[in-house]
Amino acid sequence: MKAVWYERNGAADILEYGDMPDPEPGPGEIRVCVATSGVNPSDWKRRQGLTNKIEFPRVIPNQDGAGVIDAVGPGVSQSRIGERVWLFESQFARPFGTGAEYCVQPDCHAVRLPDNTSFEFGAGLGVPAMTAHRCVFADGPVTGKTVLVTGGAGAVGHYAIQQAKLGGATVISTVSSDEKAQIALAAGADHTINYREGATAARIFEATNGRGIDHIVEVDMSANFPVSQQVLRSSGVLAVYSAGSSQPPNVPLKFSSTNVTVRMVLVYDMPEPAKSAAIADITTWLEQGKLTHFPGPHFPLAQLKDAHLAVENGAIGKVVVDVSSL
């Protein structure tokens, strides 16, 4: 098979493209003929060694992807062969992710992809949509609540806006430009606020008639905490999936309200019931046509390096590697 791999941590130029033996599924595993491979920030950070050092002699990157099951190992029903699926956690605690023509995974990591959902769409579900689900719903229903999604033009923000709306919430999103405001509005946000214009907290209170925010889905806790600590209501939730790179807030965290929950979310370490709940809801919404894709740049497998660089440099939309045409 054609594949992209690296054998040490480093910049994108360590990625190699070439031939590797076709993998074979073992007990409880399936093999997927990969159509699309999604690229997430965690993929290039793992490659660089920022979040963890390389754990295997050779690593094929990328956690997310979509394709068709073409072989199964012992203990897996033969009926799965030919099934369209999306993959998650493909390179978590395993050496080989979706940056190759074939990918072997545990049976439970291959989720049926509804017929009305493209492989392109499927490549962007694992990390972004599951992270968003945990951030929005981990602390109960959001029906009737006001949810603030920071960075609403990002991949997680895109799904968090949609899922919060599907959960019955009013959604406000902070963005950094008019272009990104249009992206957040298209995802379903009721209001957008350009934080670069200043007075963000005051504008949030204005949009909520002075009431403030019940629930925050946070992409940059460090930079946004001065606003969060003002606008979050009593018994509110601050769900953080990215801490940011600036100076972190002092501990203990000080809010203007009481009984606040701060939840630190990492998709790879979500409890299994939370993963199952996310998969169930995502599948239902896909079948009903209630989730929309966030299209972004496409690259061929041989240019996976450029796909990593695109994400690293802040590309808008889901960056997808087109592996094969199924």
C-alpha positions as a Markdown table, in Angstrom:
| # | Residue | x | y | z |
|---|---|---|---|---|
| 1 | Met | 0.0 | 0.0 | 0.0 |
| 2 | Lys | 1.0 | 3.7 | -0.4 |
| 3 | Ala | 1.5 | 5.4 | 3.0 |
| 4 | Val | 3.0 | 8.4 | 4.7 |
| 5 | Trp | 5.0 | 7.9 | 7.9 |
| 6 | Tyr | 7.6 | 9.3 | 10.2 |
| 7 | Glu | 10.2 | 7.6 | 12.4 |
| 8 | Arg | 11.2 | 10.5 | 14.7 |
| 9 | Asn | 9.5 | 13.6 | 16.0 |
| 10 | Gly | 10.0 | 16.8 | 14.1 |
| 11 | Ala | 8.8 | 19.3 | 11.5 |
| 12 | Ala | 6.6 | 18.3 | 8.5 |
| 13 | Asp | 9.6 | 17.5 | 6.3 |
| 14 | Ile | 10.3 | 14.3 | 8.3 |
| 15 | Leu | 7.2 | 12.8 | 6.7 |
| 16 | Glu | 8.0 | 10.1 | 4.1 |
| 17 | Tyr | 5.8 | 8.8 | 1.3 |
| 18 | Gly | 6.3 | 5.4 | -0.1 |
| 19 | Asp | 5.2 | 1.7 | 0.0 |
| 20 | Met | 4.5 | -0.4 | 3.0 |
| 21 | Pro | 3.1 | -3.9 | 3.3 |
| 22 | Asp | -0.7 | -4.2 | 3.4 |
| 23 | Pro | -1.8 | -4.7 | 7.0 |
| 24 | Glu | -4.0 | -7.6 | 8.0 |
| 25 | Pro | -6.7 | -7.4 | 10.7 |
| 26 | Gly | -6.2 | -9.5 | 13.9 |
| 27 | Pro | -8.8 | -10.7 | 16.4 |
| 28 | Gly | -11.5 | -8.1 | 16.9 |
| 29 | Glu | -10.1 | -5.9 | 14.2 |
| 30 | Ile | -11.3 | -4.6 | 10.8 |
| 31 | Arg | -9.3 | -3.3 | 7.8 |
| 32 | Val | -10.6 | -0.2 | 6.0 |
| 33 | Cys | -9.7 | 0.8 | 2.5 |
| 34 | Val | -9.3 | 4.5 | 3.3 |
| 35 | Ala | -11.0 | 7.1 | 1.1 |
| 36 | Thr | -10.3 | 10.2 | 3.1 |
| 37 | Ser | -8.0 | 11.1 | 6.0 |
| 38 | Gly | -8.8 | 14.1 | 8.2 |
| 39 | Val | -6.1 | 16.3 | 9.7 |
| 40 | Asn | -6.5 | 17.8 | 13.2 |
| 41 | Pro | -4.2 | 20.0 | 15.2 |
| 42 | Ser | -3.4 | 17.1 | 17.5 |
| 43 | Asp | -2.0 | 15.2 | 14.5 |
| 44 | Trp | 0.8 | 17.7 | 13.7 |
| 45 | Lys | 1.4 | 18.3 | 17.4 |
| 46 | Arg | 1.9 | 14.6 | 18.0 |
| 47 | Arg | 4.3 | 14.5 | 15.0 |
| 48 | Gln | 6.3 | 17.4 | 16.4 |
| 49 | Gly | 6.4 | 15.8 | 19.8 |
| 50 | Leu | 4.6 | 18.7 | 21.5 |
| 51 | Thr | 2.0 | 16.5 | 23.1 |
| 52 | Asn | 3.8 | 13.2 | 23.3 |
| 53 | Lys | 7.0 | 11.7 | 22.1 |
| 54 | Ile | 7.0 | 9.1 | 19.4 |
| 55 | Glu | 6.1 | 5.7 | 20.9 |
| 56 | Phe | 6.8 | 3.3 | 17.9 |
| 57 | Pro | 9.6 | 2.8 | 15.5 |
| 58 | Arg | 7.3 | 4.0 | 12.6 |
| 59 | Val | 4.1 | 6.0 | 12.8 |
| 60 | Ile | 1.5 | 6.6 | 10.1 |
| 61 | Pro | -0.2 | 9.9 | 11.2 |
| 62 | Asn | -3.8 | 11.1 | 11.5 |
| 63 | Gln | -6.6 | 10.0 | 13.8 |
| 64 | Asp | -9.7 | 10.5 | 11.7 |
| 65 | Gly | -10.8 | 9.1 | 8.3 |
| 66 | Ala | -13.4 | 7.3 | 6.3 |
| 67 | Gly | -13.6 | 4.5 | 3.9 |
| 68 | Val | -15.0 | 1.0 | 3.3 |
| 69 | Ile | -14.3 | -2.2 | 5.4 |
| 70 | Asp | -12.7 | -4.7 | 3.1 |
| 71 | Ala | -11.5 | -7.4 | 5.6 |
| 72 | Val | -12.2 | -8.5 | 9.1 |
| 73 | Gly | -10.3 | -10.5 | 11.7 |
| 74 | Pro | -11.5 | -13.4 | 13.9 |
| 75 | Gly | -14.4 | -12.5 | 16.1 |
| 76 | Val | -15.8 | -9.8 | 13.7 |
| 77 | Ser | -18.9 | -10.5 | 11.7 |
| 78 | Gln | -18.3 | -11.0 | 8.0 |
| 79 | Ser | -21.3 | -8.8 | 7.4 |
| 80 | Arg | -19.2 | -5.8 | 8.1 |
| 81 | Ile | -17.3 | -6.3 | 4.9 |
| 82 | Gly | -18.4 | -3.6 | 2.4 |
| 83 | Glu | -19.7 | -1.3 | 5.1 |
| 84 | Arg | -19.0 | 2.5 | 4.7 |
| 85 | Val | -17.5 | 3.7 | 8.0 |
| 86 | Trp | -15.8 | 6.7 | 9.7 |
| 87 | Leu | -12.8 | 6.1 | 12.0 |
| 88 | Phe | -11.8 | 7.7 | 15.3 |
| 89 | Glu | -8.7 | 7.4 | 17.5 |
| 90 | Ser | -6.9 | 5.6 | 14.7 |
| 91 | Gln | -3.4 | 6.5 | 15.9 |
| 92 | Phe | -4.1 | 6.8 | 19.6 |
| 93 | Ala | -1.9 | 4.2 | 21.4 |
| 94 | Arg | -1.4 | 2.6 | 18.0 |
| 95 | Pro | 1.3 | 3.1 | 15.4 |
| 96 | Phe | -0.7 | 3.4 | 12.2 |
| 97 | Gly | -3.4 | 6.0 | 11.5 |
| 98 | Thr | -5.4 | 6.9 | 8.4 |
| 99 | Gly | -2.6 | 8.4 | 6.3 |
| 100 | Ala | -2.4 | 5.3 | 4.2 |
| 101 | Glu | -4.4 | 3.3 | 1.7 |
| 102 | Tyr | -5.4 | 0.7 | 4.3 |
| 103 | Cys | -5.9 | 1.1 | 8.1 |
| 104 | Val | -6.5 | -1.7 | 10.6 |
| 105 | Gln | -8.5 | -0.7 | 13.7 |
| 106 | Pro | -10.5 | -2.3 | 16.5 |
| 107 | Asp | -13.9 | -3.1 | 15.3 |
| 108 | Cys | -15.5 | -0.5 | 17.7 |
| 109 | His | -13.4 | 2.3 | 16.2 |
| 110 | Ala | -15.2 | 1.9 | 12.8 |
| 111 | Val | -18.6 | 3.6 | 12.9 |
| 112 | Arg | -21.2 | 3.1 | 10.2 |
| 113 | Leu | -21.3 | 6.1 | 7.9 |
| 114 | Pro | -24.9 | 6.8 | 6.7 |
| 115 | Asp | -25.4 | 6.6 | 3.0 |
| 116 | Asn | -26.3 | 10.3 | 2.8 |
| 117 | Thr | -22.9 | 11.3 | 4.3 |
| 118 | Ser | -19.8 | 11.7 | 2.1 |
| 119 | Phe | -16.4 | 10.3 | 2.9 |
| 120 | Glu | -15.2 | 13.9 | 3.0 |
| 121 | Phe | -17.7 | 14.6 | 5.7 |
| 122 | Gly | -16.8 | 11.4 | 7.5 |
| 123 | Ala | -13.1 | 12.3 | 7.7 |
| 124 | Gly | -13.9 | 15.2 | 10.0 |
| 125 | Leu | -16.1 | 13.6 | 12.6 |
| 126 | Gly | -13.8 | 11.9 | 15.0 |
| 127 | Val | -11.9 | 14.6 | 16.9 |
| 128 | Pro | -14.0 | 17.7 | 16.1 |
| 129 | Ala | -17.6 | 16.4 | 16.4 |
| 130 | Met | -16.9 | 14.1 | 19.4 |
| 131 | Thr | -15.0 | 16.8 | 21.2 |
| 132 | Ala | -17.9 | 19.2 | 20.6 |
| 133 | His | -20.4 | 16.7 | 21.9 |
| 134 | Arg | -18.5 | 16.2 | 25.2 |
| 135 | Cys | -18.1 | 20.0 | 25.6 |
| 136 | Val | -21.7 | 20.7 | 25.0 |
| 137 | Phe | -23.5 | 17.8 | 26.8 |
| 138 | Ala | -21.1 | 16.4 | 29.5 |
| 139 | Asp | -22.9 | 18.4 | 32.2 |
| 140 | Gly | -26.4 | 17.7 | 31.1 |
| 141 | Pro | -29.0 | 19.1 | 28.6 |
| 142 | Val | -28.6 | 22.7 | 27.3 |
| 143 | Thr | -32.2 | 23.1 | 26.5 |
| 144 | Gly | -33.2 | 26.8 | 27.1 |
| 145 | Lys | -29.7 | 27.8 | 28.0 |
| 146 | Thr | -27.4 | 30.3 | 26.4 |
| 147 | Val | -24.1 | 28.8 | 25.2 |
| 148 | Leu | -21.0 | 30.7 | 24.2 |
| 149 | Val | -18.8 | 29.0 | 21.6 |
| 150 | Thr | -15.5 | 30.7 | 21.4 |
| 151 | Gly | -13.7 | 30.4 | 18.0 |
| 152 | Gly | -16.9 | 29.5 | 16.2 |
| 153 | Ala | -15.1 | 29.3 | 12.8 |
| 154 | Gly | -12.9 | 26.4 | 14.0 |
| 155 | Ala | -13.7 | 22.7 | 13.4 |
| 156 | Val | -14.8 | 22.0 | 17.0 |
| 157 | Gly | -16.6 | 25.3 | 17.2 |
| 158 | His | -18.5 | 24.5 | 14.0 |
| 159 | Tyr | -19.9 | 21.3 | 15.5 |
| 160 | Ala | -20.4 | 22.8 | 18.9 |
| 161 | Ile | -22.6 | 25.5 | 17.5 |
| 162 | Gln | -24.7 | 23.0 | 15.6 |
| 163 | Gln | -25.0 | 20.5 | 18.5 |
| 164 | Ala | -25.9 | 23.2 | 21.0 |
| 165 | Lys | -28.6 | 24.4 | 18.7 |
| 166 | Leu | -29.9 | 20.9 | 18.2 |
| 167 | Gly | -29.9 | 20.6 | 22.0 |
| 168 | Gly | -32.3 | 23.6 | 22.2 |
| 169 | Ala | -29.8 | 26.3 | 23.2 |
| 170 | Thr | -29.3 | 29.9 | 22.1 |
| 171 | Val | -25.8 | 30.2 | 20.8 |
| 172 | Ile | -23.4 | 33.2 | 20.8 |
| 173 | Ser | -20.0 | 32.8 | 19.1 |
| 174 | Thr | -16.9 | 34.9 | 19.4 |
| 175 | Val | -14.9 | 35.3 | 16.2 |
| 176 | Ser | -12.0 | 37.4 | 14.9 |
| 177 | Ser | -13.3 | 38.7 | 11.5 |
| 178 | Asp | -16.4 | 39.3 | 9.4 |
| 179 | Glu | -15.6 | 36.3 | 7.3 |
| 180 | Lys | -15.5 | 34.0 | 10.4 |
| 181 | Ala | -18.7 | 35.6 | 11.7 |
| 182 | Gln | -20.5 | 34.4 | 8.5 |
| 183 | Ile | -19.1 | 30.9 | 9.0 |
| 184 | Ala | -20.4 | 30.8 | 12.6 |
| 185 | Leu | -23.8 | 32.2 | 11.5 |
| 186 | Ala | -24.0 | 29.6 | 8.8 |
| 187 | Ala | -23.4 | 26.9 | 11.4 |
| 188 | Gly | -26.4 | 28.2 | 13.3 |
| 189 | Ala | -25.1 | 30.8 | 15.8 |
| 190 | Asp | -27.8 | 33.3 | 16.9 |
| 191 | His | -25.3 | 36.1 | 17.5 |
| 192 | Thr | -21.6 | 36.7 | 16.8 |
| 193 | Ile | -19.2 | 39.0 | 18.5 |
| 194 | Asn | -15.8 | 40.1 | 17.0 |
| 195 | Tyr | -13.5 | 40.0 | 20.0 |
| 196 | Arg | -10.9 | 42.1 | 18.2 |
| 197 | Glu | -13.3 | 45.1 | 18.5 |
| 198 | Gly | -13.0 | 45.0 | 22.3 |
| 199 | Ala | -15.6 | 45.3 | 25.1 |
| 200 | Thr | -16.4 | 41.6 | 24.5 |
| 201 | Ala | -18.0 | 41.0 | 28.0 |
| 202 | Ala | -20.2 | 44.1 | 27.7 |
| 203 | Arg | -21.4 | 43.0 | 24.3 |
| 204 | Ile | -22.2 | 39.5 | 25.6 |
| 205 | Phe | -24.3 | 41.0 | 28.4 |
| 206 | Glu | -26.0 | 43.3 | 25.9 |
| 207 | Ala | -26.8 | 40.3 | 23.7 |
| 208 | Thr | -28.2 | 38.4 | 26.6 |
| 209 | Asn | -30.1 | 41.3 | 28.2 |
| 210 | Gly | -27.7 | 41.4 | 31.1 |
| 211 | Arg | -28.2 | 37.7 | 31.9 |
| 212 | Gly | -24.8 | 36.3 | 30.9 |
| 213 | Ile | -23.8 | 32.9 | 29.8 |
| 214 | Asp | -24.9 | 29.5 | 31.1 |
| 215 | His | -22.3 | 27.3 | 29.3 |
| 216 | Ile | -19.0 | 28.1 | 27.5 |
| 217 | Val | -17.3 | 25.9 | 24.9 |
| 218 | Glu | -13.7 | 27.2 | 25.1 |
| 219 | Val | -10.9 | 27.0 | 22.5 |
| 220 | Asp | -8.4 | 29.3 | 24.3 |
| 221 | Met | -8.9 | 29.4 | 28.1 |
| 222 | Ser | -5.8 | 31.5 | 28.7 |
| 223 | Ala | -6.7 | 34.4 | 26.4 |
| 224 | Asn | -10.5 | 34.3 | 27.0 |
| 225 | Phe | -10.6 | 33.8 | 30.8 |
| 226 | Pro | -10.9 | 37.6 | 31.6 |
| 227 | Val | -14.2 | 37.5 | 29.7 |
| 228 | Ser | -15.3 | 34.1 | 30.9 |
| 229 | Gln | -14.9 | 34.9 | 34.5 |
| 230 | Gln | -17.2 | 37.9 | 34.1 |
| 231 | Val | -20.0 | 36.5 | 31.9 |
| 232 | Leu | -20.5 | 33.0 | 33.2 |
| 233 | Arg | -23.6 | 32.7 | 35.4 |
| 234 | Ser | -23.9 | 30.9 | 38.7 |
| 235 | Ser | -23.9 | 27.1 | 38.2 |
| 236 | Gly | -22.5 | 27.6 | 34.8 |
| 237 | Val | -20.1 | 25.4 | 32.9 |
| 238 | Leu | -16.7 | 26.3 | 31.4 |
| 239 | Ala | -15.8 | 23.3 | 29.1 |
| 240 | Val | -12.2 | 23.7 | 27.9 |
| 241 | Tyr | -10.8 | 21.7 | 25.0 |
| 242 | Ser | -7.8 | 23.9 | 24.4 |
| 243 | Ala | -5.9 | 25.8 | 27.1 |
| 244 | Gly | -4.2 | 28.2 | 24.7 |
| 245 | Ser | -0.6 | 29.3 | 24.6 |
| 246 | Ser | -0.6 | 32.5 | 26.6 |
| 247 | Gln | -0.1 | 32.9 | 30.4 |
| 248 | Pro | -2.7 | 30.7 | 32.1 |
| 249 | Pro | -5.1 | 32.2 | 34.7 |
| 250 | Asn | -4.1 | 32.0 | 38.4 |
| 251 | Val | -5.4 | 29.1 | 40.4 |
| 252 | Pro | -7.8 | 29.1 | 42.2 |
| 253 | Leu | -9.9 | 30.4 | 39.3 |
| 254 | Lys | -11.9 | 33.4 | 40.3 |
| 255 | Phe | -15.4 | 34.0 | 38.7 |
| 256 | Ser | -18.0 | 36.7 | 39.3 |
| 257 | Ser | -20.5 | 33.9 | 40.1 |
| 258 | Thr | -20.6 | 30.8 | 42.2 |
| 259 | Asn | -20.9 | 27.1 | 41.8 |
| 260 | Val | -19.1 | 27.1 | 38.5 |
| 261 | Thr | -17.9 | 23.9 | 36.9 |
| 262 | Val | -14.7 | 23.9 | 34.9 |
| 263 | Arg | -14.4 | 20.8 | 32.7 |
| 264 | Met | -11.1 | 20.0 | 30.9 |
| 265 | Val | -12.0 | 18.0 | 27.8 |
| 266 | Leu | -9.6 | 15.7 | 25.9 |
| 267 | Val | -11.4 | 13.6 | 23.3 |
| 268 | Tyr | -8.9 | 10.7 | 23.5 |
| 269 | Asp | -9.5 | 10.2 | 27.2 |
| 270 | Met | -13.2 | 10.6 | 27.2 |
| 271 | Pro | -15.0 | 7.9 | 29.2 |
| 272 | Glu | -16.3 | 5.1 | 27.0 |
| 273 | Pro | -20.0 | 5.9 | 27.8 |
| 274 | Ala | -19.3 | 9.5 | 26.6 |
| 275 | Lys | -17.8 | 8.2 | 23.4 |
| 276 | Ser | -20.8 | 5.9 | 22.8 |
| 277 | Ala | -23.2 | 8.7 | 23.5 |
| 278 | Ala | -21.4 | 11.0 | 21.1 |
| 279 | Ile | -21.4 | 8.4 | 18.3 |
| 280 | Ala | -25.1 | 7.6 | 18.8 |
| 281 | Asp | -26.1 | 11.3 | 18.6 |
| 282 | Ile | -23.8 | 12.0 | 15.7 |
| 283 | Thr | -25.1 | 9.0 | 13.8 |
| 284 | Thr | -28.7 | 10.1 | 14.4 |
| 285 | Trp | -28.1 | 13.7 | 13.3 |
| 286 | Leu | -26.2 | 12.5 | 10.1 |
| 287 | Glu | -29.1 | 10.2 | 9.2 |
| 288 | Gln | -31.5 | 13.0 | 9.7 |
| 289 | Gly | -29.4 | 15.5 | 7.7 |
| 290 | Lys | -29.1 | 17.8 | 10.7 |
| 291 | Leu | -25.3 | 18.2 | 10.7 |
| 292 | Thr | -23.4 | 20.1 | 8.1 |
| 293 | His | -19.9 | 19.6 | 6.9 |
| 294 | Phe | -17.2 | 22.3 | 7.2 |
| 295 | Pro | -15.3 | 22.0 | 3.9 |
| 296 | Gly | -11.7 | 23.0 | 3.7 |
| 297 | Pro | -8.6 | 22.4 | 1.6 |
| 298 | His | -7.9 | 19.0 | 0.0 |
| 299 | Phe | -4.6 | 17.3 | -0.6 |
| 300 | Pro | -3.5 | 14.0 | -2.3 |
| 301 | Leu | -1.9 | 11.4 | -0.1 |
| 302 | Ala | 1.5 | 12.2 | -1.5 |
| 303 | Gln | 1.1 | 15.7 | -0.2 |
| 304 | Leu | 0.0 | 14.9 | 3.3 |
| 305 | Lys | 2.9 | 17.0 | 4.5 |
| 306 | Asp | 1.3 | 20.0 | 3.0 |
| 307 | Ala | -2.0 | 19.1 | 4.7 |
| 308 | His | -0.3 | 19.1 | 8.0 |
| 309 | Leu | 1.3 | 22.5 | 7.3 |
| 310 | Ala | -2.1 | 23.9 | 6.3 |
| 311 | Val | -3.6 | 22.9 | 9.6 |
| 312 | Glu | -0.6 | 24.2 | 11.5 |
| 313 | Asn | -0.9 | 27.5 | 9.7 |
| 314 | Gly | -4.6 | 27.9 | 10.6 |
| 315 | Ala | -6.4 | 26.8 | 7.5 |
| 316 | Ile | -10.2 | 27.5 | 7.6 |
| 317 | Gly | -12.4 | 24.5 | 7.2 |
| 318 | Lys | -11.7 | 20.8 | 7.6 |
| 319 | Val | -8.4 | 19.8 | 5.9 |
| 320 | Val | -8.8 | 16.5 | 4.1 |
| 321 | Val | -6.3 | 14.1 | 2.5 |
| 322 | Asp | -7.9 | 12.3 | -0.5 |
| 323 | Val | -6.4 | 8.8 | -0.3 |
| 324 | Ser | -8.5 | 6.8 | -2.8 |
| 325 | Ser | -11.6 | 7.2 | -4.9 |
| 326 | Leu | -14.2 | 4.7 | -3.6 |
